[in-house]
Amino acid sequence: MSVLAIVGGGLVGASLALALQKGARERGWVIELIEPFEPGSEYQPSYDARSTALSYGTRLIYQRLGVWERIAERAEPIIYIHVSDRGRAGATRLDAKTQQVPALGYVVENAWIGHCLWQALDDQVVIRHCPAEVERMQPVVDGFRLTLTDGQQVDCDLAVLADGGRSALREQLGIEIRRTPYDQSALIANVTPGKPHGGQAFERFTDDGPMALLPLQDNRCALVWTRPEQDAARLVALPEAEFLSELQQAFGYRLGGFQQVGARHLYPLALIETDEQVRSGLVVLGNAAHSLHPIAGQGYNLSLRDTEALAAALLGSSARPGDLGVLQAYYRQQRSDQRLTVGFSDQLTQLFGDPAHLSIAGRNLGLLGLDLLPPAKAWFARQAMGLGVRER
């Protein structure tokens, strides 16, 4: 009997467990899912709930996993995307009808996605250790031995690290990362606009940093406002009325006057990539493998494509799950997608974060060109929808 241990039962880890579940049942495999935070048995909606932008490609993956219909109950479709450089002529517009899809993407509360994934797991195949944490990992013959903080040990043929961008286990195993700081922080909050958002998402670039406003249910919008670190800290501390006034000045009045803002949170931003994603008996997945700037909304969608590809590689091979050849083949397949997506996100961030006048002129011409050249616009749209590499 083969044992697969997934360290981290968040959205990426739970998605991998679900992707492997049917094949694991057929093969007699056991999946050990280890998660430090006990998820609530019932979903509780909240004004301040964190959310994730799911690309259209991610919808297709969740359809294949049989869970999209449930997720869609609280998914707000993105029908239009408006990308602009504040105060300048450059702009481009994407719409679902032109791209011949029902929506360019969807915005869903993280808690709801997690609830749907955990509800879909089969307790006969997926053994949940929750709340539980892995204290130590050590390689053994044909796999790893995981020691939990309560002293319990789990021996597995394959260990998958899906425990986030600050993975202590990744560091314990000596896996190096490349960290490129952006010297910015993302201010995350939910806001209520004065007008119906109508399924519109906005990417607005300013001299102080980009902002995204994404449609949520109940006519809320998810705000991702990137600012220099000190200024972001100042914005978090402002009284609500003053904050909304500054947000209004930066965004404009396309959605009317902002009425309310919820809890504000700050996240320092950096591009993080691991030097190793696979070893014999080991895979690094999700933010533990690559953490992107949030403004392009590509990070989770890339991780989910990695997850689907890893499950396909494991289930498509007759070798044991931790076989290095199988894991290297998975990584080779995904490397082009990762490079393209990371490069797309990073270059977009660098271009629109540069206040130099030549860069401003270039990006405005680029946005105008995208709006006027259908092939370029279609390529940009496919990247935004997570269809650039995998779905054809």
C-alpha positions, -999 to 999 in steps of 0.1 A, spaced: 0 0 0 14 34 -10 10 64 13 10 100 1 13 128 27 1 163 19 15 188 44 -10 217 43 -47 213 38 -54 247 25 -68 254 -10 -38 238 -29 -33 208 -6 -71 200 -5 -73 204 -42 -45 179 -47 -62 154 -23 -94 157 -43 -75 153 -77 -59 121 -64 -89 108 -46 -105 86 -72 -73 71 -86 -60 65 -50 -92 46 -42 -87 24 -73 -50 17 -65 -54 12 -28 -34 43 -19 -39 63 13 -36 101 14 -26 116 47 -37 152 48 -21 173 76 -35 207 84 -28 229 114 -61 248 113 -94 231 120 -118 242 93 -153 251 104 -179 224 97 -203 251 85 -195 279 62 -201 313 78 -203 343 54 -185 375 64 -182 409 50 -144 408 56 -138 373 41 -106 370 20 -112 360 -16 -94 346 -46 -97 354 -83 -102 321 -101 -94 321 -138 -117 305 -163 -90 278 -167 -94 271 -129 -131 267 -134 -124 240 -160 -101 222 -136 -127 223 -108 -154 211 -133 -132 181 -140 -129 174 -103 -167 176 -99 -167 204 -74 -173 235 -96 -211 234 -94 -209 237 -56 -182 264 -57 -202 284 -82 -230 289 -57 -210 318 -42 -188 327 -72 -191 362 -86 -183 361 -124 -159 386 -139 -177 397 -172 -154 427 -180 -119 436 -172 -108 473 -175 -70 478 -175 -58 514 -174 -30 538 -164 -46 564 -141 -48 599 -157 -35 587 -191 -49 576 -223 -37 540 -223 -63 514 -215 -75 481 -227 -108 463 -221 -116 426 -221 -150 410 -221 -163 375 -218 -185 376 -249 -156 385 -272 -135 357 -257 -165 333 -262 -166 322 -225 -193 327 -199 -169 347 -177 -133 357 -178 -129 345 -142 -147 343 -109 -141 358 -74 -148 335 -46 -143 337 -8 -114 314 3 -134 300 31 -161 289 7 -137 272 -17 -121 254 13 -154 243 26 -164 229 -8 -131 210 -12 -132 195 23 -168 184 19 -159 166 -12 -131 145 3 -137 108 10 -127 98 46 -120 63 34 -92 75 12 -81 108 27 -71 105 64 -73 140 79 -49 150 107 -64 183 118 -54 203 137 -19 189 134 15 201 123 47 184 110 76 191 133 103 172 114 108 155 81 136 129 74 143 109 43 140 71 47 143 43 22 117 50 -5 101 80 11 100 103 41 91 99 78 71 128 92 70 135 129 40 155 141 41 178 170 21 153 191 48 127 185 28 107 159 49 95 130 37 91 94 58 71 69 50 80 32 62 72 -3 57 108 -13 55 140 8 40 171 -8 49 204 9 19 227 4 23 246 36 27 281 22 53 307 12 69 307 47 74 270 48 96 261 77 99 225 64 112 237 31 140 255 51 146 225 73 152 204 42 177 229 29 157 239 -2 169 274 -12 147 301 -25 152 331 -47 136 362 -32 131 394 -52 115 420 -30 92 446 -46 96 471 -17 58 472 -17 30 460 5 -5 449 -6 -34 464 13 -62 439 12 -98 449 21 -134 445 10 -153 477 0 -188 486 -10 -191 509 -41 -220 534 -46 -230 518 -79 -236 481 -89 -203 467 -100 -220 447 -129 -193 420 -129 -166 445 -138 -130 440 -126 -105 469 -127 -68 469 -129 -57 505 -123 -20 515 -124 -8 546 -107 26 562 -101 25 549 -65 16 513 -74 -12 493 -90 -46 485 -76 -72 459 -84 -109 460 -76 -126 427 -82 -164 420 -80 -178 400 -51 -213 389 -42 -236 413 -24 -222 442 -44 -189 442 -26 -155 445 -42 -122 429 -32 -95 456 -31 -58 448 -36 -40 482 -33 -2 480 -38 17 509 -22 53 516 -9 56 499 25 55 530 46 26 545 28 7 513 30 11 512 67 -2 548 69 -33 539 48 -41 510 71 -41 533 102 -64 560 87 -99 564 99 -125 549 76 -137 582 61 -101 594 53 -92 560 38 -122 560 16 -114 595 5 -79 585 -6 -91 554 -23 -117 575 -42 -90 599 -53 -68 570 -65 -95 550 -82 -120 576 -95 -158 574 -97 -165 547 -122 -183 528 -94 -197 559 -77 -187 569 -42 -173 542 -19 -197 536 10 -178 512 33 -145 495 39 -140 464 61 -109 452 79 -77 462 63 -47 439 61 -11 443 49 11 418 31 48 426 22 53 416 -15 82 397 -31 86 372 -59 97 339 -44 108 309 -63 124 277 -50 156 263 -65 142 228 -62 106 216 -66 111 179 -67 134 153 -50 130 116 -46 98 112 -25 92 150 -23 73 177 -42 71 214 -32 38 229 -43 18 261 -42 32 292 -25 60 271 -11 72 266 -46 64 300 -61 48 331 -47 38 359 -71 27 395 -69 -11 395 -65 -19 423 -89 -20 400 -120 -41 374 -101 -20 345 -114 -6 328 -83 -33 304 -71 -43 296 -107 -8 286 -116 -6 264 -84 -38 247 -93 -25 239 -128 6 224 -111 -17 204 -88 -37 189 -117 -4 181 -136 11 164 -106 -20 143 -100 -20 132 -136 17 123 -135 13 102 -104 -18 84 -115 -5 79 -150 25 60 -140 30 24 -128 60 35 -106 56 42 -69 43 77 -62 77 90 -50 97 78 -80 122 106 -90 117 100 -127 79 105 -124 84 137 -104 110 151 -127 87 144 -157 60 164 -139 83 193 -133 96 194 -168 60 195 -181 51 224 -158 83 244 -161 73 262 -193 39 272 -177 56 284 -146 82 304 -164 56 321 -187 32 329 -158 59 341 -134 75 362 -161 41 376 -172 33 386 -136 67 400 -128 71 420 -160 37 434 -156 45 445 -121 79 459 -130 65 478 -160 36 494 -142 56 500 -111 82 521 -128 75 559 -126 101 567 -153 86 588 -181 99 564 -209 82 535 -191 50 555 -187 50 562 -224 58 526 -233 31 511 -212 5 535 -224 14 526 -260 12 490 -250 -22 493 -235 -35 512 -265 -19 486 -288 -36 458 -269 -69 475 -274 -64 480 -311 -47 447 -321 -70 417 -317 -42 390 -318 -23 407 -290 -54 413 -270 -65 376 -274 -30 365 -261 -33 388 -231 -69 376 -224 -58 339 -226 -30 346 -200 -55 364 -178 -79 334 -181 -52 309 -173 -54 294 -208 -20 304 -221 -3 270 -219 -26 242 -209 -60 247 -224 -61 250 -262 
